[in-house]
Amino acid sequence: MTSKIFVNSLEPMQGNTINVAGSGTVLHAPGHVIQVVSLENTTADSAVVSADYPVASGFKLSITPSSTTSKILVAFTIDAWLDQGSNENKIGKYGIRLNSQSNTIVSHKRYGANFNNGTAGSLDVGGSLTMTYLDSPNSTSAQEYELVLGRWSYTYNNNVKINGGGFGHSNITLMEIAQ
């Protein structure tokens, strides 16, 4: 025989913690993080692209939501790098693509520099950029998020890289958020 308790709200007797005893017991509260997966990439020049945006980078990560109502918070921190090219403008673009077989791109960042009166081909530029996206997949199937990158257009004939210049630490973090 099982027991049921019906309540409209729970409040702790003291403090701000409610303990749920028992092995395998799960308490879902809207807004709390259910699971986190993360991947760090420290490989120098892990993706080098000299084509127009978007090009798959191979830098991707998956998460399997435990509920169809969950949201997925996607966060990419990229060590961006632009080099080569004869144009004094170096412009690249980075983005997040949902499920690598899809063309659904949900976040974009333009990254660039202008070297007026400089020797454009010999000047490189690097820095860190962050992209975030809140996804509502409405599924309990694995969801994959991949970084895409490329030149802004063929006019800017530079390379666009992840972890360029022989250094860098880029990462992806995916968090399932209860609703």
C-alpha positions as CSV (number, residue, x, y, z in Angstrom):
1,M,0.0,0.0,0.0
2,T,1.3,3.4,-0.9
3,S,0.5,6.7,0.7
4,K,-0.1,10.0,-1.0
5,I,0.2,13.5,0.5
6,F,-1.5,16.3,-1.4
7,V,-0.1,19.8,-0.8
8,N,-0.1,23.2,-2.5
9,S,3.4,24.2,-1.3
10,L,6.3,22.9,0.8
11,E,8.3,25.1,3.2
12,P,11.3,24.1,5.3
13,M,10.8,24.1,9.1
14,Q,14.0,26.2,9.3
15,G,16.5,27.5,6.9
16,N,16.0,27.1,3.1
17,T,16.6,23.4,2.5
18,I,14.1,20.6,2.1
19,N,15.7,17.2,2.2
20,V,14.2,14.3,0.2
21,A,15.2,11.0,1.8
22,G,15.5,7.7,-0.1
23,S,17.6,6.2,-2.8
24,G,16.5,7.2,-6.4
25,T,14.2,9.9,-5.1
26,V,14.0,12.8,-7.5
27,L,12.5,16.2,-6.7
28,H,12.0,18.4,-9.7
29,A,11.7,22.1,-9.0
30,P,11.2,24.5,-12.0
31,G,14.4,26.4,-12.8
32,H,16.9,24.0,-11.2
33,V,19.7,22.3,-13.1
34,I,19.0,18.6,-13.8
35,Q,22.3,17.8,-15.5
36,V,25.4,19.4,-16.9
37,V,27.8,18.2,-19.6
38,S,30.9,20.0,-20.7
39,L,33.8,19.7,-23.1
40,E,37.0,21.6,-23.2
41,N,39.2,21.9,-26.4
42,T,42.8,22.9,-25.9
43,T,44.1,21.6,-29.3
44,A,45.9,24.4,-31.2
45,D,44.3,25.3,-34.5
46,S,41.6,22.6,-33.9
47,A,39.5,24.0,-36.7
48,V,40.9,26.1,-39.6
49,V,38.5,27.4,-42.2
50,S,39.2,29.5,-45.3
51,A,35.6,29.2,-46.7
52,D,32.5,31.3,-46.2
53,Y,30.3,30.8,-43.2
54,P,28.9,28.4,-42.1
55,V,31.3,25.5,-42.0
56,A,31.1,22.6,-39.4
57,S,34.0,22.7,-37.0
58,G,33.6,19.2,-35.5
59,F,33.6,20.9,-32.0
60,K,30.2,19.6,-30.7
61,L,28.5,18.1,-27.7
62,S,25.3,16.2,-27.0
63,I,22.9,16.0,-24.0
64,T,19.8,13.9,-23.6
65,P,17.0,15.7,-21.8
66,S,15.1,13.7,-19.1
67,S,11.8,15.4,-19.8
68,T,10.1,16.9,-22.9
69,T,9.4,20.1,-20.9
70,S,13.1,20.7,-20.1
71,K,15.1,23.6,-21.6
72,I,18.7,23.3,-22.6
73,L,21.1,26.2,-21.8
74,V,23.9,26.1,-24.4
75,A,27.1,28.1,-23.7
76,F,30.2,28.2,-26.0
77,T,33.3,30.1,-25.0
78,I,35.6,30.2,-28.0
79,D,39.2,31.4,-28.4
80,A,38.7,33.0,-31.8
81,W,41.6,33.6,-34.2
82,L,41.9,35.3,-37.7
83,D,45.0,35.2,-39.8
84,Q,46.4,35.2,-43.3
85,G,44.7,37.0,-46.2
86,S,45.7,40.1,-48.2
87,N,42.7,42.2,-47.2
88,E,43.4,44.7,-44.4
89,N,40.0,43.7,-43.0
90,K,39.9,40.3,-41.3
91,I,36.3,39.2,-40.5
92,G,35.1,35.9,-39.4
93,K,31.8,34.6,-38.1
94,Y,31.0,32.0,-35.5
95,G,27.7,30.3,-34.7
96,I,25.8,27.5,-32.9
97,R,24.1,24.9,-35.0
98,L,21.4,22.6,-33.5
99,N,21.8,18.9,-34.3
100,S,24.7,18.7,-36.7
101,Q,22.7,17.3,-39.6
102,S,20.4,20.4,-39.5
103,N,20.9,23.9,-41.0
104,T,19.3,25.5,-38.0
105,I,21.8,28.1,-36.7
106,V,20.6,29.8,-33.6
107,S,23.3,32.2,-32.5
108,H,25.9,34.2,-34.5
109,K,28.9,36.4,-33.6
110,R,30.9,38.4,-36.0
111,Y,34.5,38.8,-35.1
112,G,37.0,41.0,-36.9
113,A,39.7,43.7,-37.1
114,N,40.8,46.4,-39.5
115,F,44.5,47.1,-40.2
116,N,44.4,50.4,-42.0
117,N,47.7,51.1,-43.7
118,G,49.1,47.9,-42.2
119,T,50.6,44.8,-43.8
120,A,47.4,42.8,-43.6
121,G,48.8,39.4,-44.5
122,S,51.3,39.4,-41.6
123,L,48.9,40.6,-38.9
124,D,46.8,38.1,-36.9
125,V,44.1,38.8,-34.4
126,G,42.8,36.7,-31.6
127,G,40.4,37.0,-28.6
128,S,37.7,35.3,-26.7
129,L,34.0,35.3,-27.5
130,T,30.9,33.8,-25.8
131,M,27.7,32.6,-27.4
132,T,24.6,31.4,-25.4
133,Y,21.3,30.0,-26.5
134,L,18.2,28.7,-24.5
135,D,16.8,25.8,-26.5
136,S,13.3,24.2,-26.0
137,P,13.8,20.8,-27.8
138,N,10.4,19.3,-26.6
139,S,12.1,15.9,-26.8
140,T,13.9,13.2,-24.7
141,S,16.1,12.3,-27.6
142,A,19.8,13.3,-27.7
143,Q,20.3,17.0,-28.7
144,E,23.6,17.9,-30.3
145,Y,25.1,21.4,-30.5
146,E,28.0,22.2,-32.8
147,L,30.1,25.3,-33.4
148,V,30.1,26.5,-37.0
149,L,32.6,29.1,-38.4
150,G,33.9,30.7,-41.5
151,R,34.8,33.9,-43.3
152,W,32.3,36.7,-43.4
153,S,32.4,36.6,-47.2
154,Y,34.9,35.7,-50.0
155,T,36.1,39.3,-50.0
156,Y,37.8,38.7,-46.7
157,N,40.3,36.0,-47.6
158,N,41.5,35.3,-44.1
159,N,41.5,32.0,-42.1
160,V,39.0,31.6,-39.3
161,K,40.2,29.3,-36.4
162,I,39.4,27.9,-33.0
163,N,42.4,28.0,-30.6
164,G,44.6,29.7,-33.2
165,G,48.1,31.0,-32.8
166,G,49.2,27.9,-31.0
167,F,47.2,28.4,-27.9
168,G,43.7,28.6,-26.6
169,H,41.0,27.0,-24.4
170,S,37.5,26.7,-25.9
171,N,34.6,25.0,-24.2
172,I,31.0,24.0,-24.6
173,T,28.7,23.6,-21.6
174,L,25.1,22.2,-21.9
175,M,22.7,22.4,-18.9
176,E,19.3,20.8,-18.7
177,I,16.9,23.2,-16.8
178,A,13.7,21.9,-15.2
179,Q,10.4,23.6,-16.1
